[in-house]
Amino acid sequence: MKISQAVQDVLEVVPDHVTVVAAAKHRTPAEIEEAIGAGIRHIGQNYVQEAEDLRRAVKTEAVWHLIGHLQRNKARRALASCDWIDSIDSLRLARRVEAIAADMDRVVPVLVEINSGREANKTGFLPEDVEEAVRKMVDLPHIQVKGVMTMGPRFGNPEDSRPYFVETRRVFERLGAAQLAHVRMEILSMGMSNSYRVAIEEGANMVRLGTVLFGARPA
Ligand SMILES: *Cc1c(COP(=O)(O)O)cnc(C)c1O
């Protein structure tokens, strides 16, 4: 299917209050331009190098998000090429982003990543640890915590993702109720191509979609 058609189909079924981030790893500038042309406003990148190359090549206006794990030594380059960091997965990374953002005289919107599946091979805060960490981020004036994001384990059946989305939504609500200074719990980013419908049912207002927009990923 053409990307522009796939984007239109998705934007038609996704409710207006839900932001679609096009997860564009390994995509070409032309593919990304086509998605933006069809109505995508947010682009997600996994790799700093790719984000740099693509941002240079893609001329149309969009908001760029880093959605993949960020190594601290690449934080400066990440901030130069991305508007949001959606994958703050440690306090050390938050502090590094704070230092660079201060240097750049900028306030960077970020999402805090939750390892909702408690998977050993995934980064992110465990659900029970995230509040303490976010309380410490309050003291970092150049990052603005906007919400949380989770990947969750990958399943063939999207219904299997539901408990992880529910748990992440509870964390999101708890953080919102805590009313921390400078923290605005606005964004709940969860759900990918095979699970975004379930994620939206469970409260997601940002979804990250790759395959359903662009087709199967090139090897
Ligand atoms: C690739 C990726 C997605 C999108 O995955 P699809 O299954 O292709 O929709 C979402 N989030 C992150 C962090 C990703 O790396």
The ligand as an SDF file (V2000), in Angstrom:
LIG
                    3D

 15 15  0  0  0  0  0  0  0  0999 V2000
    9.8920    0.5570   15.8230 C   0  0  0  0  0  0  0  0  0  0  0  0
    9.2850    1.1570   17.0110 C   0  0  0  0  0  0  0  0  0  0  0  0
    7.9070    1.3860   17.0760 C   0  0  0  0  0  0  0  0  0  0  0  0
    6.9380    0.9960   15.9660 C   0  0  0  0  0  0  0  0  0  0  0  0
    6.8890   -0.3780   15.7650 O   0  0  0  0  0  0  0  0  0  0  0  0
    5.8860   -0.9930   14.6780 P   0  0  0  0  0  0  0  0  0  0  0  0
    5.5640   -2.3350   15.2220 O   0  0  0  0  0  0  0  0  0  0  0  0
    6.6410   -1.0400   13.3860 O   0  0  0  0  0  0  0  0  0  0  0  0
    4.7210   -0.1030   14.5940 O   0  0  0  0  0  0  0  0  0  0  0  0
    7.4070    2.0140   18.2100 C   0  0  0  0  0  0  0  0  0  0  0  0
    8.1980    2.3840   19.2320 N   0  0  0  0  0  0  0  0  0  0  0  0
    9.5140    2.1770   19.1990 C   0  0  0  0  0  0  0  0  0  0  0  0
   10.3370    2.6270   20.3590 C   0  0  0  0  0  0  0  0  0  0  0  0
   10.0990    1.5560   18.1020 C   0  0  0  0  0  0  0  0  0  0  0  0
   11.4110    1.3430   18.0900 O   0  0  0  0  0  0  0  0  0  0  0  0
  1  2  1  0
  2  3  1  0
  2 14  2  0
  3  4  1  0
  3 10  2  0
  4  5  1  0
  5  6  1  0
  6  7  2  0
  6  8  1  0
  6  9  1  0
 10 11  1  0
 11 12  2  0
 12 13  1  0
 12 14  1  0
 14 15  1  0
M  END
$$$$
